[in-house]
Structure formats: structure tokens, C-alpha cells
Amino acid sequence: MKRPRISLAGLMVLVGVLAIDFAVFPAMRRMPDFLTRIAFFGALPMAHVLVVYLTIVVSSLVRRGEVALRRVAFLLVGGTAILTFITMVTLAPNFLRVYLSDTTGLWDNPIRSSSTMNYFGLGPFRWSSPLLVWAAVTPPLLGPALLAGWVTRNYRLKLLKGPEAESDPAPHTSDGPGTTAGI
């Protein structure tokens, strides 16, 4: 009987996704403002993608000693996008209300502050509401990260260790015939 093989990277992904879920869901329950709960819930898919990408970057650095710069840029810009989005919704919750109303139409009436969503445990549940929130919140978080990855697509980062890092000179480029400029 064959036992399934579990790699260290697969275990890191599983632990990372579960850690995010076990940290975010109790925090969402304690938040008094339901719009902040919706924002946290909407940012979860992007957080899961960042965990998977972080695992890919770390395993690539361990295995080969180098990583594509596009992956690091995706991680940095994606994490910054999540933090910016959560901060913006925490400081100006009406921003998310107007945004969700314009993109998904989740509010019955712009004057009323109640949503047709389930309030994440405080009202009637509709299966389409969480999917609509994910479809509305994830693309603005994913877009800048994908753009940063695309812009840095032809570069690599190399991890230099020990004496090889000291002996490796800085790379040079040629600016024309007979001249070199250090980068």
C-alpha cells in the first residue's frame, strides 16, 4: 500500500492557509463594524494566493538559491494592497459600502445602512453574497500585484552566501564603446 507523499512546501501551504483562516475568522467576529468584516472576508482569497506564492518563493530560494523577481514583486505589492485596502475600509467604511453598492448592488437602499448580505452571522444567508464580495474585492487587490510581476518579469534575484558573496563583484553594463558603468 502506497502512502501519499507530503512535501514540505505542501505542508507549508496548508499550515499557512489554515493559520490565516484561524486568525481572521475569530477577528472578524469581534469587529463591531460589519463593513470591516466584509472587507476582511473579501481579502481572504488574495491572502491565500500570497501564502502559496510565499511558499513558492521560499522553496525556490532553498532549492536553487535564486528566485524570479516577479514573484517577490507580486508578494510585496499584493501584501501592500491588502494592508492598504483593510486600512482604508477601517478608516472610511463608507468607501466599501459605496464600492460594493456600485459594483455588486448588495445594498437595497443607499440611505439605509443595512445590507442584503448575511452580515456574516447576523442575518439571512445567501450563497451568492460571499461570491459577489470575492468577485468585487479580489480583482482590485490582484491587479496591481499582477502588474508589478509583469513589469519585473525578466529579472532574477540570486542568494549569495559565504565567501562567494564577497568575491562576486558588482555587475557592470556597457554604456557604449570603451566605457563601463557600475550598477
OpenMM code with the backbone's topology and positions (N, CA, C; nanometers):
from openmm import Vec3, app, unit

residues = "MET LYS ARG PRO ARG ILE SER LEU ALA GLY LEU MET VAL LEU VAL GLY VAL LEU ALA ILE ASP PHE ALA VAL PHE PRO ALA MET ARG ARG MET PRO ASP PHE LEU THR ARG ILE ALA PHE PHE GLY ALA LEU PRO MET ALA HIS VAL LEU VAL VAL TYR LEU THR ILE VAL VAL SER SER LEU VAL ARG ARG GLY GLU VAL ALA LEU ARG ARG VAL ALA PHE LEU LEU VAL GLY GLY THR ALA ILE LEU THR PHE ILE THR MET VAL THR LEU ALA PRO ASN PHE LEU ARG VAL TYR LEU SER ASP THR THR GLY LEU TRP ASP ASN PRO ILE ARG SER SER SER THR MET ASN TYR PHE GLY LEU GLY PRO PHE ARG TRP SER SER PRO LEU LEU VAL TRP ALA ALA VAL THR PRO PRO LEU LEU GLY PRO ALA LEU LEU ALA GLY TRP VAL THR ARG ASN TYR ARG LEU LYS LEU LEU LYS GLY PRO GLU ALA GLU SER ASP PRO ALA PRO HIS THR SER ASP GLY PRO GLY THR THR ALA GLY ILE".split()
positions = [
    Vec3(0.0841, -0.1182, 0.0000),
    Vec3(0.0000, 0.0000, 0.0000),
    Vec3(0.0887, 0.1248, 0.0000),
    Vec3(0.0636, 0.2126, -0.0941),
    Vec3(0.1423, 0.3346, -0.1049),
    Vec3(0.0844, 0.4420, -0.0149),
    Vec3(0.1738, 0.5065, 0.0551),
    Vec3(0.1321, 0.6197, 0.1373),
    Vec3(0.1499, 0.7473, 0.0566),
    Vec3(0.0577, 0.8423, 0.0694),
    Vec3(0.0734, 0.9672, -0.0061),
    Vec3(0.1937, 1.0450, 0.0451),
    Vec3(0.2686, 1.1007, -0.0496),
    Vec3(0.3840, 1.1819, -0.0138),
    Vec3(0.3392, 1.3244, 0.0121),
    Vec3(0.3852, 1.3783, 0.1199),
    Vec3(0.3559, 1.5175, 0.1529),
    Vec3(0.4886, 1.5919, 0.1552),
    Vec3(0.5008, 1.6890, 0.0672),
    Vec3(0.6249, 1.7668, 0.0639),
    Vec3(0.6207, 1.8738, 0.1714),
    Vec3(0.7368, 1.9261, 0.2008),
    Vec3(0.7456, 2.0330, 0.2996),
    Vec3(0.6737, 2.1583, 0.2488),
    Vec3(0.6844, 2.1855, 0.1191),
    Vec3(0.6166, 2.3025, 0.0620),
    Vec3(0.4648, 2.2868, 0.0707),
    Vec3(0.4135, 2.1683, 0.0424),
    Vec3(0.2690, 2.1445, 0.0541),
    Vec3(0.2209, 2.1605, 0.1969),
    Vec3(0.3012, 2.1142, 0.2915),
    Vec3(0.2663, 2.1302, 0.4323),
    Vec3(0.2700, 2.2772, 0.4731),
    Vec3(0.3669, 2.3534, 0.4192),
    Vec3(0.3737, 2.4974, 0.4477),
    Vec3(0.2507, 2.5698, 0.3953),
    Vec3(0.2041, 2.5329, 0.2761),
    Vec3(0.0840, 2.5950, 0.2197),
    Vec3(-0.0360, 2.5647, 0.3068),
    Vec3(-0.0526, 2.4392, 0.3449),
    Vec3(-0.1662, 2.4001, 0.4279),
    Vec3(-0.1653, 2.4720, 0.5623),
    Vec3(-0.0506, 2.4757, 0.6273),
    Vec3(-0.0401, 2.5433, 0.7571),
    Vec3(-0.0630, 2.6934, 0.7419),
    Vec3(-0.0083, 2.7539, 0.6365),
    Vec3(-0.0258, 2.8983, 0.6153),
    Vec3(-0.1706, 2.9366, 0.5909),
    Vec3(-0.2395, 2.8603, 0.5059),
    Vec3(-0.3804, 2.8903, 0.4775),
    Vec3(-0.4658, 2.8713, 0.6018),
    Vec3(-0.4427, 2.7627, 0.6743),
    Vec3(-0.5199, 2.7403, 0.7975),
    Vec3(-0.4888, 2.8456, 0.9031),
    Vec3(-0.3633, 2.8892, 0.9117),
    Vec3(-0.3275, 2.9924, 1.0095),
    Vec3(-0.3982, 3.1233, 0.9784),
    Vec3(-0.4033, 3.1585, 0.8500),
    Vec3(-0.4750, 3.2806, 0.8123),
    Vec3(-0.6227, 3.2679, 0.8470),
    Vec3(-0.6820, 3.1547, 0.8125),
    Vec3(-0.8243, 3.1363, 0.8405),
    Vec3(-0.8542, 3.1369, 0.9905),
    Vec3(-0.7700, 3.0678, 1.0683),
    Vec3(-0.7936, 3.0642, 1.2132),
    Vec3(-0.7644, 3.1971, 1.2807),
    Vec3(-0.6872, 3.2842, 1.2180),
    Vec3(-0.6625, 3.4171, 1.2741),
    Vec3(-0.7695, 3.5164, 1.2319),
    Vec3(-0.8144, 3.5076, 1.1058),
    Vec3(-0.9065, 3.6087, 1.0528),
    Vec3(-1.0500, 3.5848, 1.0986),
    Vec3(-1.0970, 3.4618, 1.0960),
    Vec3(-1.2374, 3.4380, 1.1303),
    Vec3(-1.2728, 3.4782, 1.2735),
    Vec3(-1.1932, 3.4443, 1.3765),
    Vec3(-1.2266, 3.4965, 1.5105),
    Vec3(-1.2147, 3.6487, 1.5193),
    Vec3(-1.1185, 3.7070, 1.4478),
    Vec3(-1.1048, 3.8531, 1.4493),
    Vec3(-1.2252, 3.9187, 1.3838),
    Vec3(-1.2800, 3.8562, 1.2801),
    Vec3(-1.3985, 3.9114, 1.2137),
    Vec3(-1.5186, 3.9113, 1.3078),
    Vec3(-1.5301, 3.8125, 1.3889),
    Vec3(-1.6434, 3.8033, 1.4814),
    Vec3(-1.6407, 3.9139, 1.5868),
    Vec3(-1.5211, 3.9571, 1.6261),
    Vec3(-1.5080, 4.0584, 1.7316),
    Vec3(-1.5222, 4.2007, 1.6807),
    Vec3(-1.5209, 4.2210, 1.5500),
    Vec3(-1.5276, 4.3562, 1.4950),
    Vec3(-1.6701, 4.4085, 1.5005),
    Vec3(-1.6883, 4.5283, 1.5561),
    Vec3(-1.8247, 4.5813, 1.5668),
    Vec3(-1.8834, 4.6259, 1.4327),
    Vec3(-1.8004, 4.6697, 1.3407),
    Vec3(-1.8492, 4.7204, 1.2131),
    Vec3(-1.8544, 4.6066, 1.1115),
    Vec3(-1.9720, 4.5813, 1.0568),
    Vec3(-1.9864, 4.4695, 0.9627),
    Vec3(-1.9152, 4.4968, 0.8308),
    Vec3(-1.8929, 4.6221, 0.7943),
    Vec3(-1.8205, 4.6508, 0.6715),
    Vec3(-1.6738, 4.6077, 0.6807),
    Vec3(-1.6154, 4.6206, 0.7989),
    Vec3(-1.4786, 4.5730, 0.8173),
    Vec3(-1.4752, 4.4216, 0.8091),
    Vec3(-1.5770, 4.3546, 0.8615),
    Vec3(-1.5867, 4.2092, 0.8474),
    Vec3(-1.5943, 4.1687, 0.7008),
    Vec3(-1.6736, 4.2414, 0.6232),
    Vec3(-1.6872, 4.2120, 0.4813),
    Vec3(-1.5531, 4.2341, 0.4107),
    Vec3(-1.4807, 4.3390, 0.4490),
    Vec3(-1.3515, 4.3665, 0.3871),
    Vec3(-1.2511, 4.2551, 0.4168),
    Vec3(-1.2458, 4.2097, 0.5406),
    Vec3(-1.1568, 4.1001, 0.5757),
    Vec3(-1.1935, 3.9746, 0.4972),
    Vec3(-1.3227, 3.9466, 0.4880),
    Vec3(-1.3687, 3.8291, 0.4162),
    Vec3(-1.3360, 3.8405, 0.2672),
    Vec3(-1.3496, 3.9572, 0.2104),
    Vec3(-1.3196, 3.9770, 0.0695),
    Vec3(-1.1720, 3.9674, 0.0375),
    Vec3(-1.0865, 3.9995, 0.1329),
    Vec3(-0.9420, 3.9938, 0.1104),
    Vec3(-0.8830, 3.8556, 0.1349),
    Vec3(-0.9609, 3.7616, 0.1860),
    Vec3(-0.9089, 3.6278, 0.2147),
    Vec3(-0.8535, 3.5552, 0.0921),
    Vec3(-0.9210, 3.5552, -0.0240),
    Vec3(-0.8612, 3.4845, -0.1379),
    Vec3(-0.7238, 3.5386, -0.1775),
    Vec3(-0.7062, 3.6685, -0.1721),
    Vec3(-0.5755, 3.7258, -0.2047),
    Vec3(-0.4724, 3.6855, -0.1004),
    Vec3(-0.5108, 3.6797, 0.0252),
    Vec3(-0.4186, 3.6355, 0.1299),
    Vec3(-0.3779, 3.4897, 0.1076),
    Vec3(-0.4716, 3.4069, 0.0633),
    Vec3(-0.4394, 3.2675, 0.0348),
    Vec3(-0.3433, 3.2571, -0.0831),
    Vec3(-0.3629, 3.3377, -0.1857),
    Vec3(-0.2720, 3.3380, -0.3009),
    Vec3(-0.1320, 3.3816, -0.2570),
    Vec3(-0.1246, 3.4796, -0.1681),
    Vec3(0.0059, 3.5259, -0.1199),
    Vec3(0.0770, 3.4183, -0.0394),
    Vec3(0.0029, 3.3377, 0.0365),
    Vec3(0.0649, 3.2271, 0.1107),
    Vec3(0.1247, 3.1254, 0.0141),
    Vec3(0.0511, 3.0926, -0.0903),
    Vec3(0.1020, 2.9974, -0.1895),
    Vec3(0.2258, 3.0543, -0.2586),
    Vec3(0.2218, 3.1808, -0.2956),
    Vec3(0.3365, 3.2421, -0.3616),
    Vec3(0.4570, 3.2510, -0.2682),
    Vec3(0.4344, 3.2807, -0.1423),
    Vec3(0.5442, 3.2848, -0.0457),
    Vec3(0.6098, 3.1481, -0.0341),
    Vec3(0.5300, 3.0435, -0.0355),
    Vec3(0.5842, 2.9082, -0.0304),
    Vec3(0.6677, 2.8789, -0.1548),
    Vec3(0.6204, 2.9219, -0.2711),
    Vec3(0.6956, 2.9004, -0.3948),
    Vec3(0.8285, 2.9756, -0.3908),
    Vec3(0.8268, 3.0977, -0.3428),
    Vec3(0.9495, 3.1786, -0.3362),
    Vec3(1.0495, 3.1169, -0.2397),
    Vec3(1.0040, 3.0771, -0.1223),
    Vec3(1.0955, 3.0195, -0.0230),
    Vec3(1.1517, 2.8871, -0.0730),
    Vec3(1.0681, 2.8018, -0.1304),
    Vec3(1.1191, 2.6723, -0.1788),
    Vec3(1.2153, 2.6916, -0.2964),
    Vec3(1.1925, 2.7914, -0.3803),
    Vec3(1.2844, 2.8193, -0.4905),
    Vec3(1.4183, 2.8703, -0.4383),
    Vec3(1.4152, 2.9556, -0.3371),
    Vec3(1.5408, 3.0042, -0.2781),
    Vec3(1.6184, 2.8915, -0.2123),
    Vec3(1.5481, 2.8009, -0.1451),
    Vec3(1.6157, 2.6906, -0.0778),
    Vec3(1.6735, 2.5931, -0.1801),
    Vec3(1.5966, 2.5626, -0.2831),
    Vec3(1.6378, 2.4619, -0.3808),
    Vec3(1.7449, 2.5126, -0.4764),
    Vec3(1.7250, 2.6296, -0.5363),
    Vec3(1.8155, 2.6777, -0.6408),
    Vec3(1.9035, 2.7948, -0.5979),
    Vec3(1.8660, 2.8628, -0.4926),
    Vec3(1.9433, 2.9790, -0.4492),
    Vec3(1.9089, 3.1060, -0.5231),
    Vec3(1.8072, 3.1017, -0.6090),
    Vec3(1.7625, 3.2211, -0.6782),
    Vec3(1.6125, 3.2137, -0.6992),
    Vec3(1.5548, 3.3306, -0.7260),
    Vec3(1.4105, 3.3388, -0.7434),
    Vec3(1.3817, 3.4489, -0.8461),
    Vec3(1.2733, 3.4324, -0.9167),
    Vec3(1.2332, 3.5350, -1.0133),
    Vec3(1.1870, 3.6585, -0.9372),
    Vec3(1.2323, 3.7745, -0.9817),
    Vec3(1.1951, 3.8997, -0.9163),
    Vec3(1.0449, 3.9244, -0.9254),
    Vec3(0.9801, 3.8734, -1.0300),
    Vec3(0.8360, 3.8934, -1.0449),
    Vec3(0.7590, 3.8314, -0.9283),
    Vec3(0.8097, 3.7221, -0.8737),
    Vec3(0.7411, 3.6589, -0.7599),
    Vec3(0.7556, 3.7431, -0.6335),
    Vec3(0.8729, 3.7975, -0.6130),
    Vec3(0.8950, 3.8826, -0.4958),
    Vec3(0.8135, 4.0116, -0.5101),
    Vec3(0.8108, 4.0684, -0.6294),
    Vec3(0.7317, 4.1903, -0.6522),
    Vec3(0.5834, 4.1625, -0.6313),
    Vec3(0.5352, 4.0471, -0.6779),
    Vec3(0.3955, 4.0091, -0.6570),
    Vec3(0.3642, 4.0009, -0.5084),
    Vec3(0.4533, 3.9391, -0.4316),
    Vec3(0.4326, 3.9293, -0.2871),
    Vec3(0.4291, 4.0665, -0.2198),
    Vec3(0.5256, 4.1500, -0.2520),
    Vec3(0.5332, 4.2809, -0.1866),
    Vec3(0.4143, 4.3701, -0.2222),
    Vec3(0.3816, 4.3779, -0.3497),
    Vec3(0.2710, 4.4647, -0.3915),
    Vec3(0.1369, 4.4064, -0.3476),
    Vec3(0.1212, 4.2746, -0.3540),
    Vec3(-0.0039, 4.2125, -0.3086),
    Vec3(-0.0272, 4.2309, -0.1590),
    Vec3(0.0777, 4.2138, -0.0802),
    Vec3(0.0650, 4.2370, 0.0642),
    Vec3(0.0355, 4.3819, 0.0970),
    Vec3(0.0997, 4.4718, 0.0249),
    Vec3(0.0730, 4.6145, 0.0443),
    Vec3(-0.0694, 4.6496, 0.0039),
    Vec3(-0.1186, 4.5885, -0.1025),
    Vec3(-0.2563, 4.6146, -0.1463),
    Vec3(-0.3568, 4.5690, -0.0406),
    Vec3(-0.3337, 4.4533, 0.0196),
    Vec3(-0.4245, 4.4055, 0.1247),
    Vec3(-0.4216, 4.5000, 0.2446),
    Vec3(-0.3012, 4.5377, 0.2883),
    Vec3(-0.2916, 4.6272, 0.4040),
    Vec3(-0.3547, 4.7634, 0.3752),
    Vec3(-0.3341, 4.8153, 0.2560),
    Vec3(-0.3939, 4.9434, 0.2192),
    Vec3(-0.5458, 4.9341, 0.2156),
    Vec3(-0.5973, 4.8266, 0.1579),
    Vec3(-0.7423, 4.8077, 0.1493),
    Vec3(-0.8057, 4.7967, 0.2877),
    Vec3(-0.7479, 4.7154, 0.3749),
    Vec3(-0.8028, 4.6977, 0.5102),
    Vec3(-0.7941, 4.8282, 0.5886),
    Vec3(-0.6845, 4.9015, 0.5749),
    Vec3(-0.6713, 5.0305, 0.6430),
    Vec3(-0.7737, 5.1305, 0.5920),
    Vec3(-0.7931, 5.1337, 0.4613),
    Vec3(-0.8890, 5.2263, 0.4033),
    Vec3(-1.0306, 5.1950, 0.4501),
    Vec3(-1.0657, 5.0690, 0.4554),
    Vec3(-1.2007, 5.0315, 0.4982),
    Vec3(-1.2191, 5.0562, 0.6474),
    Vec3(-1.1137, 5.0361, 0.7250),
    Vec3(-1.1241, 5.0615, 0.8689),
    Vec3(-1.1405, 5.2107, 0.8966),
    Vec3(-1.0679, 5.2948, 0.8230),
    Vec3(-1.0748, 5.4394, 0.8462),
    Vec3(-1.1945, 5.5056, 0.7785),
    Vec3(-1.2375, 5.4535, 0.6652),
    Vec3(-1.3513, 5.5113, 0.5915),
    Vec3(-1.4448, 5.3994, 0.5451),
    Vec3(-1.5295, 5.3467, 0.6356),
    Vec3(-1.6130, 5.2320, 0.6000),
    Vec3(-1.7152, 5.2616, 0.4903),
    Vec3(-1.7543, 5.3862, 0.4739),
    Vec3(-1.8495, 5.4173, 0.3681),
    Vec3(-1.7915, 5.3950, 0.2291),
    Vec3(-1.6591, 5.3980, 0.2182),
    Vec3(-1.5949, 5.3686, 0.0909),
    Vec3(-1.6353, 5.2300, 0.0416),
    Vec3(-1.6284, 5.1310, 0.1296),
    Vec3(-1.6636, 4.9946, 0.0894),
    Vec3(-1.8128, 4.9833, 0.0602),
    Vec3(-1.8946, 5.0524, 0.1375),
    Vec3(-2.0391, 5.0475, 0.1135),
    Vec3(-2.0724, 5.1014, -0.0258),
    Vec3(-2.0153, 5.2141, -0.0614),
    Vec3(-2.0405, 5.2724, -0.1932),
    Vec3(-1.9810, 5.1836, -0.3027),
    Vec3(-1.8607, 5.1317, -0.2804),
    Vec3(-1.7961, 5.0473, -0.3802),
    Vec3(-1.8773, 4.9196, -0.4055),
    Vec3(-1.9201, 4.8523, -0.2993),
    Vec3(-1.9990, 4.7302, -0.3165),
    Vec3(-2.1363, 4.7596, -0.3746),
    Vec3(-2.1925, 4.8731, -0.3402),
    Vec3(-2.3208, 4.9102, -0.3973),
    Vec3(-2.3083, 4.9344, -0.5470),
    Vec3(-2.2001, 5.0004, -0.5887),
    Vec3(-2.1812, 5.0289, -0.7305),
    Vec3(-2.1440, 4.9048, -0.8113),
    Vec3(-2.0620, 4.8171, -0.7541),
    Vec3(-2.0145, 4.7019, -0.8313),
    Vec3(-2.1077, 4.5819, -0.8241),
    Vec3(-2.1658, 4.5545, -0.7082),
    Vec3(-2.2453, 4.4325, -0.6930),
    Vec3(-2.3918, 4.4585, -0.6633),
    Vec3(-2.4261, 4.5771, -0.6189),
    Vec3(-2.5644, 4.6074, -0.5858),
    Vec3(-2.6139, 4.5350, -0.4628),
    Vec3(-2.5286, 4.5224, -0.3610),
    Vec3(-2.5669, 4.4461, -0.2418),
    Vec3(-2.6542, 4.5240, -0.1452),
    Vec3(-2.6650, 4.6549, -0.1604),
    Vec3(-2.7472, 4.7320, -0.0687),
    Vec3(-2.8819, 4.7616, -0.1336),
    Vec3(-2.9879, 4.7452, -0.0541),
    Vec3(-3.1233, 4.7696, -0.1052),
    Vec3(-3.1450, 4.9166, -0.1347),
    Vec3(-3.1002, 4.9992, -0.0431),
    Vec3(-3.1300, 5.1409, -0.0485),
    Vec3(-3.0045, 5.2168, -0.0048),
    Vec3(-2.9585, 5.3167, -0.0767),
    Vec3(-2.8377, 5.3872, -0.0349),
    Vec3(-2.8534, 5.4612, 0.0969),
    Vec3(-2.9781, 5.4952, 0.1355),
    Vec3(-2.9996, 5.5659, 0.2613),
    Vec3(-2.9908, 5.4689, 0.3790),
    Vec3(-3.0402, 5.3489, 0.3599),
    Vec3(-3.0399, 5.2500, 0.4667),
    Vec3(-2.8990, 5.1929, 0.4828),
    Vec3(-2.8573, 5.1683, 0.6051),
    Vec3(-2.7225, 5.1167, 0.6284),
    Vec3(-2.7204, 4.9650, 0.6347),
    Vec3(-2.8331, 4.8986, 0.6204),
    Vec3(-2.8321, 4.7528, 0.6282),
    Vec3(-2.8088, 4.6938, 0.4900),
    Vec3(-2.7422, 4.5846, 0.4880),
    Vec3(-2.7070, 4.5194, 0.3638),
    Vec3(-2.7974, 4.3994, 0.3415),
    Vec3(-2.8100, 4.3585, 0.2165),
    Vec3(-2.8825, 4.2351, 0.1883),
    Vec3(-2.7920, 4.1151, 0.2078),
    Vec3(-2.6663, 4.1413, 0.2436),
    Vec3(-2.5756, 4.0300, 0.2725),
    Vec3(-2.6129, 3.9685, 0.4059),
    Vec3(-2.5437, 3.8648, 0.4442),
    Vec3(-2.5827, 3.7936, 0.5645),
    Vec3(-2.5254, 3.8546, 0.6909),
    Vec3(-2.4538, 3.9645, 0.6837),
    Vec3(-2.3844, 4.0262, 0.7983),
    Vec3(-2.2823, 3.9312, 0.8586),
    Vec3(-2.2503, 3.8252, 0.7861),
    Vec3(-2.1564, 3.7245, 0.8326),
    Vec3(-2.1935, 3.6723, 0.9708),
    Vec3(-2.3108, 3.6164, 0.9775),
    Vec3(-2.3582, 3.5531, 1.1003),
    Vec3(-2.4691, 3.6285, 1.1685),
    Vec3(-2.5129, 3.7423, 1.1183),
    Vec3(-2.6137, 3.8224, 1.1873),
    Vec3(-2.7427, 3.8391, 1.1078),
    Vec3(-2.7607, 3.7691, 0.9983),
    Vec3(-2.8807, 3.7879, 0.9175),
    Vec3(-2.9040, 3.6720, 0.8236),
    Vec3(-2.9964, 3.6881, 0.7288),
    Vec3(-3.0250, 3.5782, 0.6358),
    Vec3(-2.9058, 3.5523, 0.5440),
    Vec3(-2.8876, 3.4285, 0.5091),
    Vec3(-2.7721, 3.3889, 0.4298),
    Vec3(-2.8128, 3.3624, 0.2855),
    Vec3(-2.7340, 3.4162, 0.1930),
    Vec3(-2.7487, 3.3874, 0.0510),
    Vec3(-2.6133, 3.3419, -0.0006),
    Vec3(-2.6119, 3.2328, -0.0742),
    Vec3(-2.4856, 3.1786, -0.1240),
    Vec3(-2.4180, 3.2716, -0.2237),
    Vec3(-2.4927, 3.3526, -0.2915),
    Vec3(-2.4319, 3.4394, -0.3915),
    Vec3(-2.3585, 3.5591, -0.3299),
    Vec3(-2.3947, 3.5988, -0.2100),
    Vec3(-2.3333, 3.7172, -0.1490),
    Vec3(-2.1829, 3.7035, -0.1257),
    Vec3(-2.1345, 3.5949, -0.0628),
    Vec3(-1.9880, 3.5849, -0.0469),
    Vec3(-1.9141, 3.5781, -0.1802),
    Vec3(-1.9730, 3.5112, -0.2782),
    Vec3(-1.9080, 3.5046, -0.4093),
    Vec3(-1.9022, 3.6417, -0.4749),
    Vec3(-2.0074, 3.7203, -0.4576),
    Vec3(-2.0071, 3.8559, -0.5124),
    Vec3(-1.9028, 3.9436, -0.4438),
    Vec3(-1.8883, 3.9266, -0.3119),
    Vec3(-1.7871, 4.0045, -0.2390),
    Vec3(-1.6479, 3.9661, -0.2874),
    Vec3(-1.6219, 3.8374, -0.3035),
    Vec3(-1.4909, 3.7951, -0.3531),
    Vec3(-1.4670, 3.8477, -0.4944),
    Vec3(-1.5700, 3.8428, -0.5778),
    Vec3(-1.5554, 3.8900, -0.7155),
    Vec3(-1.5354, 4.0410, -0.7219),
    Vec3(-1.5854, 4.1143, -0.6244),
    Vec3(-1.5708, 4.2604, -0.6239),
    Vec3(-1.4415, 4.3058, -0.5569),
    Vec3(-1.3968, 4.2347, -0.4538),
    Vec3(-1.2815, 4.2817, -0.3754),
    Vec3(-1.1493, 4.2262, -0.4273),
    Vec3(-1.1467, 4.1032, -0.4732),
    Vec3(-1.0197, 4.0413, -0.5118),
    Vec3(-0.9543, 4.1044, -0.6349),
    Vec3(-1.0261, 4.1362, -0.7441),
    Vec3(-0.9564, 4.1948, -0.8599),
    Vec3(-0.8823, 4.3262, -0.8331),
    Vec3(-0.9364, 4.4207, -0.7542),
    Vec3(-0.8558, 4.5403, -0.7266),
    Vec3(-0.7305, 4.5120, -0.6429),
    Vec3(-0.7313, 4.4027, -0.5665),
    Vec3(-0.6125, 4.3652, -0.4906),
    Vec3(-0.5141, 4.2881, -0.5783),
    Vec3(-0.5659, 4.2073, -0.6679),
    Vec3(-0.4829, 4.1224, -0.7522),
    Vec3(-0.4212, 4.1994, -0.8693),
    Vec3(-0.4920, 4.2981, -0.9217),
    Vec3(-0.4449, 4.3725, -1.0389),
    Vec3(-0.3089, 4.4387, -1.0219),
    Vec3(-0.2880, 4.5198, -0.9177),
    Vec3(-0.1556, 4.5829, -0.9019),
    Vec3(-0.0433, 4.4815, -0.8810),
    Vec3(-0.0733, 4.3717, -0.8118),
    Vec3(0.0296, 4.2692, -0.7897),
    Vec3(0.0677, 4.2016, -0.9209),
    Vec3(-0.0314, 4.1719, -1.0046),
    Vec3(-0.0015, 4.1132, -1.1348),
    Vec3(0.0763, 4.2101, -1.2234),
    Vec3(0.0417, 4.3374, -1.2162),
    Vec3(0.1138, 4.4381, -1.2942),
    Vec3(0.2600, 4.4484, -1.2494),
    Vec3(0.2831, 4.4472, -1.1192),
    Vec3(0.4206, 4.4523, -1.0683),
    Vec3(0.4984, 4.3284, -1.1104),
    Vec3(0.4348, 4.2129, -1.1091),
    Vec3(0.5001, 4.0911, -1.1555),
    Vec3(0.5323, 4.0965, -1.3034),
    Vec3(0.4430, 4.1540, -1.3811),
    Vec3(0.4661, 4.1636, -1.5257),
    Vec3(0.5797, 4.2604, -1.5582),
    Vec3(0.5869, 4.3703, -1.4850),
    Vec3(0.6910, 4.4709, -1.5107),
    Vec3(0.8295, 4.4143, -1.4794),
    Vec3(0.8406, 4.3289, -1.3793),
    Vec3(0.9704, 4.2755, -1.3369),
    Vec3(0.9925, 4.1332, -1.3878),
    Vec3(0.9321, 4.0960, -1.4977),
    Vec3(0.9316, 3.9576, -1.5448),
    Vec3(1.0667, 3.9064, -1.5929),
    Vec3(1.1582, 3.9885, -1.6343),
    Vec3(1.2850, 3.9410, -1.6910),
    Vec3(1.4026, 3.9463, -1.5942),
    Vec3(1.3790, 3.9675, -1.4673),
    Vec3(1.4875, 3.9809, -1.3709),
    Vec3(1.4818, 3.8668, -1.2698),
    Vec3(1.5978, 3.8347, -1.2123),
    Vec3(1.6067, 3.7296, -1.1115),
    Vec3(1.6845, 3.7822, -0.9916),
    Vec3(1.6541, 3.7295, -0.8751),
    Vec3(1.7292, 3.7596, -0.7537),
    Vec3(1.8077, 3.6351, -0.7166),
    Vec3(1.9366, 3.6526, -0.6872),
    Vec3(2.0212, 3.5404, -0.6529),
    Vec3(2.0672, 3.5551, -0.5090),
    Vec3(2.0596, 3.4471, -0.4362),
    Vec3(2.1022, 3.4447, -0.2973),
    Vec3(2.2492, 3.4048, -0.2936),
    Vec3(2.3343, 3.4946, -0.2472),
    Vec3(2.4773, 3.4667, -0.2374),
    Vec3(2.5113, 3.4448, -0.0913),
    Vec3(2.5864, 3.3355, -0.0650),
    Vec3(2.6215, 3.3023, 0.0724),
    Vec3(2.7720, 3.2918, 0.0877),
    Vec3(2.8189, 3.3201, 0.2056),
    Vec3(2.9571, 3.2973, 0.2436),
    Vec3(3.0603, 3.3682, 0.1588),
    Vec3(3.1729, 3.2978, 0.1278),
    Vec3(3.2832, 3.3619, 0.0551),
    Vec3(3.2470, 3.3975, -0.0889),
    Vec3(3.1505, 3.3283, -0.1469),
    Vec3(3.1123, 3.3595, -0.2849),
    Vec3(3.0470, 3.4976, -0.2931),
    Vec3(2.9836, 3.5428, -0.1873),
    Vec3(2.9218, 3.6756, -0.1870),
    Vec3(3.0274, 3.7852, -0.1828),
    Vec3(3.1392, 3.7585, -0.1142),
    Vec3(3.2442, 3.8593, -0.1035),
    Vec3(3.3276, 3.8689, -0.2308),
    Vec3(3.3454, 3.7556, -0.3009),
    Vec3(3.4307, 3.7566, -0.4193),
    Vec3(3.3570, 3.7990, -0.5457),
    Vec3(3.2243, 3.7997, -0.5446),
    Vec3(3.1464, 3.8344, -0.6632),
    Vec3(3.1408, 3.9865, -0.6770),
    Vec3(3.2017, 4.0424, -0.7810),
    Vec3(3.1980, 4.1885, -0.7967),
    Vec3(3.0594, 4.2339, -0.8400),
    Vec3(3.0374, 4.3634, -0.8261),
    Vec3(2.9092, 4.4203, -0.8694),
    Vec3(2.8971, 4.4078, -1.0200),
    Vec3(2.7786, 4.3795, -1.0713),
    Vec3(2.7639, 4.3659, -1.2168),
    Vec3(2.7849, 4.4999, -1.2872),
    Vec3(2.8409, 4.4933, -1.4067),
    Vec3(2.8672, 4.6124, -1.4863),
    Vec3(2.7938, 4.6029, -1.6187),
    Vec3(2.7586, 4.7179, -1.6716),
    Vec3(2.6979, 4.7226, -1.8043),
    Vec3(2.7785, 4.8180, -1.8898),
    Vec3(2.7709, 4.7978, -2.0157),
    Vec3(2.8434, 4.8836, -2.1089),
    Vec3(2.7531, 4.9958, -2.1562),
    Vec3(2.7994, 5.1183, -2.1449),
    Vec3(2.7219, 5.2339, -2.1906),
    Vec3(2.7606, 5.2749, -2.3328),
    Vec3(2.8501, 5.2078, -2.3904),
    Vec3(2.8948, 5.2420, -2.5244),
    Vec3(3.0336, 5.1864, -2.5457),
    Vec3(3.0979, 5.2188, -2.6580),
    Vec3(3.2320, 5.1658, -2.6842),
    Vec3(3.3346, 5.2229, -2.5879),
    Vec3(3.4010, 5.1341, -2.5160),
    Vec3(3.5104, 5.1763, -2.4291),
    Vec3(3.4690, 5.2277, -2.2917),
    Vec3(3.3407, 5.2321, -2.2596),
    Vec3(3.3006, 5.2804, -2.1275),
    Vec3(3.2181, 5.1726, -2.0579),
    Vec3(3.2378, 5.1642, -1.9285),
    Vec3(3.1553, 5.0745, -1.8468),
    Vec3(3.1060, 5.1535, -1.7277),
    Vec3(2.9842, 5.1260, -1.6907),
    Vec3(2.9249, 5.1934, -1.5752),
    Vec3(2.8782, 5.0876, -1.4771),
    Vec3(2.9105, 5.1039, -1.3504),
    Vec3(2.8668, 5.0095, -1.2477),
    Vec3(2.7231, 5.0337, -1.2080),
    Vec3(2.6558, 4.9261, -1.1800),
    Vec3(2.5147, 4.9366, -1.1366),
    Vec3(2.5078, 4.9124, -0.9896),
] * unit.nanometer
topology = app.Topology()
chain = topology.addChain("A")
for resn in residues:
    res = topology.addResidue(resn, chain)
    for name in ("N", "CA", "C"):
        topology.addAtom(name, app.Element.getBySymbol(name[0]), res)
